[in-house]
Amino acid sequence: MSRRIQGKIVEVSSNGDLVTDIVPMAWKDIPRSTDTRVLVDQEHETVGIFGNDHQQPAMTLIAIADGEQPLRLHLVDDSAAMMLGVRVGAAVEIRW
C-alpha cells in the first residue's frame, strides 16, 4: 500500500527554491530511497529526498528535507521557480 503526503508551495526563496508547507514532523519518517517520488504542480516529478549536503549535478531538480525547515524543491545551480514556472499555491505530493 503506497503512502502519500499532500501540501503546497507557500513561498519562493531568494534563490528560486520552492518552499512547501510540509514540515519536518510530516517528512521525518519518509524513506530517502528511489521509491520516494515528489510531484509538483501535477507535472514535475523528482525521485528521492536529499539533505543540504547532496552531491547532485547541476540542473537536477531535487527535494530537500533537512534540519527544522519545511521540505523545499531545489534546482541545482538555478532557480526552480523560474525554470519550472511554478508559483505559490501549486500542489505538492510526496508518494512512497
C-alpha positions as CSV (number, residue, x, y, z in Angstrom):
1,M,0.0,0.0,0.0
2,S,1.5,3.3,-1.0
3,R,1.5,6.3,1.3
4,R,1.3,10.0,0.5
5,I,1.5,13.5,1.9
6,Q,0.0,16.4,0.2
7,G,0.9,20.1,0.5
8,K,1.5,23.2,-1.5
9,I,4.1,25.8,-2.3
10,V,3.9,28.6,0.2
11,E,7.0,30.7,-0.7
12,V,9.7,31.2,-3.4
13,S,13.0,31.8,-1.7
14,S,15.5,34.4,-2.9
15,N,17.4,31.8,-4.9
16,G,14.3,30.3,-6.5
17,D,13.7,27.3,-4.3
18,L,10.1,26.3,-3.9
19,V,9.3,26.1,-0.2
20,T,6.4,23.9,0.8
21,D,4.1,23.7,3.8
22,I,5.3,20.2,4.5
23,V,7.1,20.5,7.9
24,P,9.7,18.2,9.4
25,M,7.2,16.4,11.6
26,A,5.5,15.2,8.4
27,W,8.6,14.2,6.4
28,K,10.9,12.8,9.1
29,D,9.9,9.1,8.5
30,I,9.7,9.2,4.7
31,P,12.3,6.9,3.1
32,R,15.1,8.7,1.3
33,S,15.2,6.0,-1.4
34,T,14.3,6.0,-5.0
35,D,10.9,4.6,-4.0
36,T,10.0,8.1,-2.9
37,R,8.6,10.5,-5.5
38,V,7.8,14.2,-5.2
39,L,5.3,15.6,-7.7
40,V,5.0,19.4,-8.1
41,D,2.1,21.2,-9.8
42,Q,0.9,17.9,-11.3
43,E,3.6,17.9,-14.0
44,H,7.1,18.0,-12.5
45,E,8.5,14.9,-10.6
46,T,11.7,14.2,-8.8
47,V,12.9,11.0,-7.1
48,G,14.2,10.7,-3.6
49,I,14.7,13.3,-0.8
50,F,18.1,14.7,-0.1
51,G,19.8,16.8,2.6
52,N,21.6,20.1,2.2
53,D,24.8,18.2,1.6
54,H,23.6,16.5,-1.6
55,Q,26.1,15.9,-4.4
56,Q,23.6,16.1,-7.3
57,P,24.7,17.6,-10.6
58,A,23.8,21.0,-12.0
59,M,20.2,21.4,-13.3
60,T,18.9,18.5,-11.3
61,L,15.5,19.1,-9.6
62,I,15.7,17.7,-6.0
63,A,13.6,17.7,-2.9
64,I,15.5,18.8,0.2
65,A,14.4,17.9,3.7
66,D,17.0,18.9,6.2
67,G,17.0,20.5,9.7
68,E,13.9,22.2,11.0
69,Q,12.9,23.8,7.7
70,P,9.9,22.7,5.6
71,L,10.6,20.5,2.5
72,R,11.7,22.5,-0.4
73,L,12.3,21.9,-4.1
74,H,15.6,23.0,-5.4
75,L,17.1,23.1,-8.9
76,V,20.8,22.7,-8.5
77,D,22.7,25.9,-9.7
78,D,19.5,27.5,-10.9
79,S,16.0,28.8,-10.0
80,A,13.4,26.0,-9.7
81,A,10.6,28.7,-9.7
82,M,11.8,30.3,-13.0
83,M,12.8,27.1,-14.8
84,L,9.6,25.2,-13.9
85,G,7.2,28.2,-13.9
86,V,5.8,27.0,-10.6
87,R,4.2,29.6,-8.3
88,V,2.9,29.9,-4.7
89,G,-0.2,27.8,-4.2
90,A,0.9,24.9,-6.6
91,A,0.2,21.4,-5.3
92,V,2.9,19.2,-4.0
93,E,2.6,15.4,-3.3
94,I,5.1,13.0,-1.8
95,R,4.5,9.3,-2.6
96,W,6.3,6.3,-1.3
